[in-house]
C-alpha cells in the first residue's frame, strides 16, 4: 500500500496545484508582520520545506510551531495557518484556540475533522484537501503546495516556487524507474544499520523528512544533523569504530563551496569509524526541484528498507496506542 502512495506522489503534487489554483482566500484586515504555521508530523514537515523555499523572498518571518502552545509574539498582526491532514490533531487544535483569542488572521488546511468544522462555523478561510489517503505522512504534497498558494495569493511571495513544483513533477515522474533502482540499492547498503543523515543547513527539511520516514515506514531509529552546525559539536562525538552506523550524505553539486569542502573532510573523518558511507546527490536546477527529488528518492529508500526489515510501512500502532491512552486522561 505505501509503495502505491509513494508512486502517486507526482500525481498528488499535480492535484495539489489544481486545488491551490482554485482556492479562494480573503485578504487580512490587519497588517501582517509574521506568519505562524501550526502542524505536527506529516502535516508539519510541509511548513519546514516552505520555510526553506521562501527564505530569500518572503519579507516577514515564517515560523513553524509543533506543539500545544503559541509564542507570546503571536497577535492580531499574525497570519496563522493550521495544517492538519486529519483535521483532528490535538496539538494543532489547542494552538488554534489560543490563536483565536489573540485575533490572528486564520487559515485552515485539512481534509476534514474538527478543523474544517471550526472553519465553517466561524467563517475562516479553509482549503480542503482530499481525505482518501490512508497515511498523513504520504500527503506532504498537499500541505506543502497549499501553504505556498496561501503565501502567493496573499502577496507574500511570487509564483516562482509554485512553478518550480510544476517542473519538479516532471523530474520525478520521468525518472521514476531510475529513482526506484537507486533507492533499492541504498536500502540494501544501509539495511541492518543505524542511519546517520547529514546535509547542509539549507536542506535540513529533506534530512528531517528522511529521518521521519525511516522511523515510520521502516520502523527503525536514526538521527540527523546539519553542516556547518554539527562541525561545532557532533563531529567531536565520532571517536569509536562502529560499523553498525551508516552515514548518509544528502548533497547538491552546487552546495555552498565551504560546506561542500566541510562534507568532503567529514567524509574522510567518518571513514575511520564506519565502513558504510553513502552519498546521495540531488537532481534538478532549483532548491525546490532538488528537494522534491531527494524526498521522493528517500521515500522509496524507506519503502525498500521496510521490506528488508519485514515491516508494515503503513501501520503506526504505537502512535494509535498513545492517542488512545491520552484520550483516557
Buried (B, 14 or more C-beta within 10 A) or exposed (E): EBBEBBBBBBEBBBBBBEBBEEBEBEEBEEEBEBBBBBBBBBBBBBBBBBBBBBEEEBEBEBBBBBEBEBEEEBBEBBBBBBBBBBBBBBBBBBBBEBBBEBBBBBBBBBBBBBBBBBBEEEEBBBBBBBBEBEBBBBBBBBBBBBBBBBBBBBEBBEEBBBEBBBBBBEBBBEBBEEBBEBBBEBBEBBBEBBBBBBBBBBBBBBBBBBBBBBBBBBBBEBBBBBBBEBBEEBBEEBEEEEEEBBBBBBBBEEBBEEBBEBBEEBBEEBEEBBEBBBEBEBBBEBBBBBBBBBBBBBBBBBBBBBBBBEBEBBBBEEEEEEEEEEEEE
